[in-house]
Amino acid sequence: MAELTCPLCHGRAAEGAEIAAARCPWCGARFAGGTEDPPTAVAAASESWTIETPDARLVADGLFRLAPDEPLLERLGITTDRRDGFYRWWVFVAEGADPAAAFSEAASHGLPRA
């Protein structure tokens, strides 16, 4: 059984044998991903929400470089589920937030490859 906690409101967003892209029942944030690493979760979320995204690795890296009080983290978050065995990565975007704009902002904090 897997459990996914929303990084935006800290409510239980989903649980079950398999988790699929949906919305957090507590805050309405959309979430997608369910992959083995952060960049592929960003890419999967981008595909699920049919948005163009900058380099998914830059978006994921940028999210990890943000200070805890960064306002972007009120609109965009990345986290793992809890399950037996290997966990999966998920991306959340707040209800009403523009995911493409949030991804671009996160990418601006990432470090490009040398």
N, C-alpha and C positions, 0 to 999 in steps of 0.2 A: 504494500500500500504506500502511495506517495502523498505528500502534503506540501502545499505551496503557500507561503505567506507573502502577502503584498508588501513590497518595500516602501510603498507610499503611505499606506494607512495602518500597516501591521496587522490587518485582519487576515483570516484564513481565506485565501482566494479560491483554492480548489483542493480536493483530495479524492483519492480513488486509486484503482489499480493502474490506470493510465490517465494522464492529465492532457487536455487539449486546449488550444487557444480559446480564450473566452474573455469575460469581464469579471473583475472583482465584485462580489456581491455586496461588499461594504462601501466602497468608494466609487465604483463604476469604471475604474481604470481598465483599459484593454491590456491583455497580456498575450504574448506569443513567444515561440522559441522551441523549448524542449529539446535542446541539442547538447552535445558533449563539451562545447567550449563557448566562451563569451562571443567571439566574433561570428560564429555560425548562428548563435541565437539572435544577434542583431540582424544578420542577413535573413534569417527565417521570419523574424518579425516584420522586416521591411517587405518581404514578399507577401506575407499574410495581410498586411495593411495596404498593399499595392502602392507603395511609395518608392521614389528614387532615394537612394541613400548614398552618402559619401562612403569611403572605404570603411567597411564594417569593423575592421581591426582598429581603425582610428576612433570610431565611436565607442567601442568597448574600452579601449585604453583610456580615452578621455573620461569615461564614467568612473573608472577606478582612480583617476587622478584628482577628482573633485574633492574639495574640503566638505566635511559633513554639513556645514551650514550653507552650502552653495544653493541658491534659489532653483537652479535647474533640477536638483534632486527632489523638488516638490512636484515636478512634471514627468520625470523620466527616471527609471530605476532598473537595475539588473540584479538578479538573485538566483539562487539555486533552490530546487525543491529538496525535500528530505525523503529518502527512500532507502530500502535495503539495496546494497550494491552501489553502482555508479549513479551519482546524481545528475540532473539535467539543468541547464541554464535557461532562464526566462527573462524577457524584457517587458517592462510595464510602462505604459504612457497614461497619464492622468486623463480623466474624462474632460473633454473640451480642449485638450492641448493638441497642438499640431505636431504629429510625430516627426514629420520631415524637418521642421524647424528645430525641434528638440535634438534630433540626431545630428544636424549640422552644428548646433551649438556644442554638443558633446564632442564631436570630431575636432573642433577647434582647440580642445584641451589635450588631445592625444598627441603623441610624439610620432612623427613620420619615420618610416624606416630609412636608415642611412644608405 
